[in-house]
């Protein structure tokens, strides 16, 4: 990768703020999120709502649509501003995987010299998770993509599979339930910021994501709404007026507000992200959308808003997060202590069995009637070995 100098380096976040982001990322990478709710931003929306395009615009990486990225599994996108460009991809296995599967998935690590390699790496990751045409369609494992570069924001977001309204030939009823279960599982976490993406092509009242967000966050305290595809609305129409009213917080009030972004126009052929940004700026400079605050329009402002929201959420919830982790740690230590001395090695297991026999002999008395039977005690000492102790009554 080519090293690039950039005046904007380190302007978005201080060293302390970056340390906070990295600390939370490390906790998530270690699987702590399975036990403790971590502060994070999750991107949710119905299928074809434009989530993938929003992700591309935020990250500055043109993800190939053919890879089915962000539709088959949760995707954790870690972006860091750095003088050198780079990308690393790995898999964080879900807690329901057995130990052998977890080890195999954790060994999946790839570094990219060019984003042109991304489609092949994503396909390899899907196979590693067991996703295929004739296999399962979705996975709870997380694909982790770490991207660095001089023009990247300091931001970590988790993009979730798109919500499906009904089963199709390629997506079964169980797939519909699985995706909704995954999305609701993330939404209900008290430290999660919900980024609810709705498409202007469909009536927002019919989009499942808003209903789920309201259920998980009834007061809208930790939800931000994003309207996509505003250019598909007829200027001056009732539909355009409805979505402008929505973005102005007059219909659905989220404490974190609403934001509007314009997606790439696929009908005009391939475009670069720079061209996309220029088209977006031009679109919002005219028409009814220009009446909204400039800070609520366009991906450039969205990046800044999300970075501030995430840092604020981390700073606000960090004390309670530390307290919860310490309490869970103490509880785990107490449970381990209650189990007695460890019996991990062969010598420890022999000592434990010896103590069992000693206690048995103390409890046994010649005057006590003893059933004529043997007492068998066994314990595993190695994957292919078992230590058996036989105690016969006197």
ABEGO torsion letter per residue (X at the ends): XBBBBBAABGAABBAAAAAAAAAAAAAAAAGAAAABBBBBBBBBEBBGAGAAAAAAAAAGBBBBAAAGBGAABBBBBBBBBBABBBBBBBBBBBAABBAAAAAAAAABBBBBABAAAAAAAAAAAAAAAGBBAABBABBABBBBBBBBEAABBBBBBBBBBBBBABBBAABBAAAAAAAAAAAAAAAABAABBBBBBBBAABBAAABAAAAAAAAABAAGAABBBBBBGAAABBBGBAAAAAAAAAAAGAABBBAAEBBBBBBBBAAAEBBBAAAAAAAAAAAAABEAAAABBAAABEAAAAAAAAAAAAAAAAAAAAAAAAAAAAAAAAAAAAAAAAAEBBBABAAAAAAAAAAAAAAAAAABBAABBBBBBBBBBBBBABAABBBBBBBBBX
